[in-house]
Amino acid sequence: WGTSFESGSATLPTTTVISTRLDVSFVWNVVTSKWRCVAPAAATLTPNNYSYNASANYSTTSSSWVSVDATNTTKSITTSNSHKVRVMASFTAYNGLYACWFQVVRDTTTVVAQTVVNESTNGYYFNIAMNALDNPATGAHTYDLQYKTDAGGTLHIGGTISYISFSLEEVNSG
């Protein structure tokens, strides 16, 4: 690791495994001027991952929860050994003078959600980033990125204004 790194709430890893990604989190320690290890290195990814990135255009006028894309942002994943699932969604959206809601659900349980209330008379673009470490029971689960807007409004995601990103990663949290 060199002299610019130090152990903190987690010990710096000393070994790696071929063909296995190793994620380690650090924060800058202003006192020692070193990167301090703060996340356990035991979190490794399993082959059970899904990622979707595109500049697709989605829109809804629904005031009830609907899938953003039933093909690409609704995915089943089977977990094993009580592994957790890292859920990540990010995109740019546009809405007129209406409130809008976003969520990722596992089966019927909300994993992460965000609400935006637009008070501009012209509408506006806003960036959404939702991240969660879900702890489902071992077995098959379906994750779904959903959205809705106030009655009378139209909510847009992605398109020429940005990419939409949705990913699921089964994680052995150690």
C-alpha positions, 0 to 999 in steps of 0.5 A: 500500500505504501506510506500514503495509506494506514489502517483505520476502523478496518485493517489494510488488506494484505492479500488478494485473490486472482479474478476477484474484485476487492473493494476497499473504502478510504477517507483522507486523514487530515491529521496524518495526511494519509488515506485511512482504511474505513471499510472491511476488505472482506466484501467481495463480489460474486458472479451474480451481478447486473448492470444497465447503462443507456441513454434511453428515454422514459416518461410517465404520466402515472400517479401510481407506481410503474416500472421505468423499464420492465425489461432493463430496470426490473431484474431478478437475482438469486442470493445465496449464503445470506449475501447482501445486494448493493442496489444503485440507480442514477439518472437525470429527470425532468418534470414540470410543475409537479411532485415526483417520486422514485423508488427501488423495490425488492419484490414488494418491499421498498429498498430505497426511495426519493421524492422531488417537489418542483416549485418552479413554474418552468419545470427543471432538470434534477439528478437522482442518485439512489444507493442501498445495501439490501439484506434480503433472505437467501433466494430469488428476488426481483428488483424494480426501479419505479417512478410516479408523478402528480396527476396531470404531470409528465415525468421524463428520465434519461433521453438526450439529457443523460444516461440512466444507470441501474445495477445490482451486485450480490455482495458477500459482506463477510 
